[in-house]
Amino acid sequence: MNGPVPLSKVSVARGLMGLSPMAVFMVMYLVVSVIIGDFYKMPLSVALVVASVWGLLLYRDGGSLSNRVEVFSRAAAHPNILYMVWVFVFAGAFASVAKYIGSIDATVEFALRFFPPSLIVPGLFVASCFISLSIGTSVGTVVALAPLAVEMAGMSGGNLPFYVAVVLGGAFFGDNLSFISDTTIAATRSQGCRMADKFKANLWIALPAAVVTLVIYMFVGSEASATVVTKSHSPWLVLPYVVVLVLAVKGINVMIVLLAGIVSSLGFGLVMGHDIILLFGAMGSGIDSVGNLIIVTLLAAGMLGIIKASGGIQFLLQCLSSRVRGLRGAQTCIALLVGLVNLCTANNTVAIITVGGIAREIGERFGVDPRKSASLLDSCSCIVQCLIPYGAQTLLATSLAGIPPTAPFPYLYYPWALAVMVALSVVFLFPRRLHMP
């Protein structure tokens, strides 16, 4: 996709200084939360504000303070970030009005009639995998299924963060494998291989991880959904959600999907006798509910922009790429590079584009098959994106569920299973056909 990344020399002092906002954020959010023993008390927005201010103070190359703030603001106002903000606004509006008229409750009840309680969680994971594979976007999958997961947890008496984690895991399964995923396109184009070849190589890693995760959910989920409470809603209320799911599976733009969901929910709400002003009020409440999510997204994007401008990401590329040894070392380096850059950018597609050029150079030098390097780029970026609490997918899912971004972390089995499979594929060099002379 891009040419080789020019590795201009970044001094150790400048590199560490460039990365220091990330360290400040980790200390403020994760370390402080561990010390006080409660991940719910430290607001993510406060940690990001402190880290951002630190980054602005250290970024001397930016000139005056107003110029440094401009660098921060340009990163926060990137078109991809603003597009995500629009998705958040529409998702909040749809989830709220669909909840208000009873569409989500009716859809969950409909599903419970066809699935025994013990299969609700595995079924949710399979649905998340299927939808994400079909539409190629983890964000779109979260938009479609997170509200359902919230209601399923409520009706079954289950653990809400657990249900949200089920959706997140399945969402990244498809994001990793889908032919129309941005990450797949970026990985294959940057490494110069065909999508079908990358898919076959990636399947050896992602499918076993998904199967292991499904087995875990079959055992754990049977207990989590042991009690089911059903209410009575008109089956016609399922239709707005059917509209969203059908359009999502057809690969329609997520903005259009959400707009169609909002319009259909309003229409059915009026047919069912709801007052239009109250329906608008529900929409407004939904939009207001994602306010903190939008603030966190803008702060994170700005802070990560400062890290990049300060040379922090370039320093990571420089350090890791200079220590490559052998075929396994080259694959490990590619995996670590994209993972660490994803940690600093909170965007798996951007991480792949950033690392793609140098990953290809490493692969050509040490004999890594382009199909394997593309698979590593895609898989490892998805692993990190799923695990970080400030990733767009986690922020959106937890915002819709009304829980802290760290709450699903203990139940994210799929990214850890995928990480194990990636490690095994590097150690034992499989798929074998990619390593044959």
Salt bridges, closest charged atoms under 4 A:
ASP61 OD2 - ARG14 NH2 3.59
GLU70 OE2 - ARG74 NH1 2.97
ASP105 OD1 - LYS99 NZ 3.56
ASP105 OD2 - HIS233 NE2 3.79
GLU109 OE2 - HIS233 ND1 2.61
GLU151 OE2 - LYS99 NZ 2.73
ASP197 OD2 - ARG194 NE 3.21
GLU364 OE2 - ARG360 NE 3.51
ASP369 OD1 - ARG371 NE 2.92
ASP378 OD2 - LYS198 NZ 2.59
